[in-house]
Amino acid sequence: MLSRRFIFRFFFFGLVLVCGLALFAQSADPAQNADAVVTADVLTQTLYARTAAEKKYCENVIAARDAQILPDRIFYSAYRYAMKKDKGRRFTYFQTVLTKFCKEAGVTLPTETTTKTSYNPFSFFLSPFK
């Protein structure tokens, strides 16, 4: 037969386990869920879009998703991938992956795309004496 001590410990451990799981479930933030509804403002803020062209691109992508031109699975796959990257490069990764996925699926994206311009420190060699 089971002793009272064993039964007490078993129920006490079960109670502590259930309370711990309940606290863990409450601490999960639903805003971090990638499948939550993503608006243009949320996309702009989470991808750290800085320029007006990048913000316009985010608005166009959301408009294409809302118009059912861009499938949700492609959008959220690219969004989840970009969110795993460091803050400064999220927009670049999102744009690159979204373009790749859309090309594979045959979906046309909004026409306004941003191009990353970089400064060439040796550009003065190309055209001296301007």
One Martini backbone bead per residue (centre of mass of N, CA, C, O) as a GRO file, in nm:
protein
  130
    1MET     BB    1   0.100   0.034   0.015
    2LEU     BB    2   0.055   0.364   0.026
    3SER     BB    3   0.183   0.631   0.152
    4ARG     BB    4   0.121   0.944   0.262
    5ARG     BB    5   0.384   1.073   0.169
    6PHE     BB    6   0.369   0.991  -0.128
    7ILE     BB    7   0.098   1.122  -0.195
    8PHE     BB    8   0.172   1.410  -0.114
    9ARG     BB    9   0.414   1.442  -0.311
   10PHE     BB   10   0.264   1.386  -0.572
   11PHE     BB   11   0.054   1.622  -0.550
   12PHE     BB   12   0.257   1.851  -0.510
   13PHE     BB   13   0.411   1.812  -0.775
   14GLY     BB   14   0.163   1.846  -0.961
   15LEU     BB   15   0.087   2.133  -0.870
   16VAL     BB   16   0.355   2.268  -0.950
   17LEU     BB   17   0.347   2.186  -1.247
   18VAL     BB   18   0.080   2.325  -1.327
   19CYS     BB   19   0.161   2.613  -1.242
   20GLY     BB   20   0.407   2.637  -1.424
   21LEU     BB   21   0.257   2.596  -1.695
   22ALA     BB   22   0.065   2.835  -1.663
   23LEU     BB   23   0.285   3.054  -1.651
   24PHE     BB   24   0.415   2.986  -1.924
   25ALA     BB   25   0.160   3.035  -2.100
   26GLN     BB   26   0.127   3.341  -2.015
   27SER     BB   27   0.420   3.445  -2.113
   28ALA     BB   28   0.327   3.419  -2.388
   29ASP     BB   29   0.352   3.623  -2.665
   30PRO     BB   30   0.127   3.695  -2.920
   31ALA     BB   31   0.300   3.919  -3.074
   32GLN     BB   32   0.533   3.700  -3.164
   33ASN     BB   33   0.354   3.593  -3.364
   34ALA     BB   34   0.379   3.547  -3.707
   35ASP     BB   35   0.052   3.495  -3.759
   36ALA     BB   36  -0.017   3.756  -3.707
   37VAL     BB   37  -0.140   4.045  -3.788
   38VAL     BB   38   0.008   4.228  -4.052
   39THR     BB   39   0.094   4.544  -4.092
   40ALA     BB   40   0.252   4.810  -4.219
   41ASP     BB   41   0.360   4.917  -3.949
   42VAL     BB   42   0.473   4.653  -3.839
   43LEU     BB   43   0.661   4.594  -4.076
   44THR     BB   44   0.830   4.854  -4.057
   45GLN     BB   45   0.926   4.813  -3.759
   46THR     BB   46   1.043   4.510  -3.770
   47LEU     BB   47   1.234   4.577  -4.035
   48TYR     BB   48   1.357   4.861  -4.033
   49ALA     BB   49   1.243   5.088  -4.207
   50ARG     BB   50   1.382   5.398  -4.331
   51THR     BB   51   1.286   5.466  -4.597
   52ALA     BB   52   1.041   5.557  -4.814
   53ALA     BB   53   1.073   5.316  -5.007
   54GLU     BB   54   1.052   5.094  -4.792
   55LYS     BB   55   0.771   5.174  -4.686
   56LYS     BB   56   0.628   5.143  -4.960
   57TYR     BB   57   0.691   4.844  -4.994
   58CYS     BB   58   0.535   4.748  -4.747
   59GLU     BB   59   0.259   4.854  -4.843
   60ASN     BB   60   0.252   4.687  -5.109
   61VAL     BB   61   0.266   4.408  -4.980
   62ILE     BB   62   0.009   4.433  -4.808
   63ALA     BB   63  -0.180   4.493  -5.046
   64ALA     BB   64  -0.123   4.223  -5.193
   65ARG     BB   65  -0.222   4.044  -4.960
   66ASP     BB   66  -0.513   4.166  -4.935
   67ALA     BB   67  -0.566   4.103  -5.259
   68GLN     BB   68  -0.454   3.801  -5.312
   69ILE     BB   69  -0.170   3.800  -5.465
   70LEU     BB   70  -0.028   3.730  -5.199
   71PRO     BB   71   0.051   3.472  -5.031
   72ASP     BB   72   0.068   3.391  -4.701
   73ARG     BB   73   0.298   3.179  -4.704
   74ILE     BB   74   0.507   3.367  -4.831
   75PHE     BB   75   0.500   3.604  -4.640
   76TYR     BB   76   0.552   3.447  -4.364
   77SER     BB   77   0.816   3.314  -4.447
   78ALA     BB   78   0.976   3.576  -4.493
   79TYR     BB   79   0.920   3.701  -4.215
   80ARG     BB   80   1.045   3.481  -4.036
   81TYR     BB   81   1.327   3.493  -4.160
   82ALA     BB   82   1.384   3.797  -4.098
   83MET     BB   83   1.341   3.780  -3.779
   84LYS     BB   84   1.618   3.610  -3.737
   85LYS     BB   85   1.765   3.854  -3.795
   86ASP     BB   86   1.923   4.126  -3.782
   87LYS     BB   87   1.810   4.448  -3.763
   88GLY     BB   88   1.973   4.586  -4.012
   89ARG     BB   89   1.878   4.331  -4.233
   90ARG     BB   90   1.572   4.255  -4.260
   91PHE     BB   91   1.475   4.392  -4.519
   92THR     BB   92   1.667   4.257  -4.715
   93TYR     BB   93   1.579   3.966  -4.657
   94PHE     BB   94   1.281   4.000  -4.719
   95GLN     BB   95   1.307   4.094  -5.014
   96THR     BB   96   1.471   3.856  -5.124
   97VAL     BB   97   1.284   3.619  -5.040
   98LEU     BB   98   1.023   3.724  -5.166
   99THR     BB   99   1.127   3.730  -5.456
  100LYS     BB  100   1.201   3.430  -5.475
  101PHE     BB  101   0.921   3.306  -5.407
  102CYS     BB  102   0.763   3.457  -5.633
  103LYS     BB  103   0.922   3.346  -5.870
  104GLU     BB  104   0.854   3.043  -5.815
  105ALA     BB  105   0.524   3.105  -5.813
  106GLY     BB  106   0.444   3.348  -6.020
  107VAL     BB  107   0.458   3.624  -5.868
  108THR     BB  108   0.376   3.960  -5.873
  109LEU     BB  109   0.511   4.232  -5.764
  110PRO     BB  110   0.561   4.523  -5.685
  111THR     BB  111   0.730   4.761  -5.876
  112GLU     BB  112   0.846   4.890  -5.625
  113THR     BB  113   1.189   4.894  -5.577
  114THR     BB  114   1.468   4.858  -5.390
  115THR     BB  115   1.797   4.984  -5.392
  116LYS     BB  116   2.112   4.920  -5.297
  117THR     BB  117   2.334   5.159  -5.198
  118SER     BB  118   2.681   5.212  -5.244
  119TYR     BB  119   2.983   5.319  -5.138
  120ASN     BB  120   3.267   5.414  -5.323
  121PRO     BB  121   3.586   5.494  -5.219
  122PHE     BB  122   3.708   5.470  -5.541
  123SER     BB  123   3.551   5.678  -5.736
  124PHE     BB  124   3.777   5.893  -5.798
  125PHE     BB  125   3.921   5.711  -6.018
  126LEU     BB  126   3.696   5.712  -6.243
  127SER     BB  127   3.655   6.055  -6.213
  128PRO     BB  128   3.864   6.276  -6.261
  129PHE     BB  129   3.829   6.609  -6.272
  130LYS     BB  130   3.522   6.745  -6.223
   0.00000   0.00000   0.00000
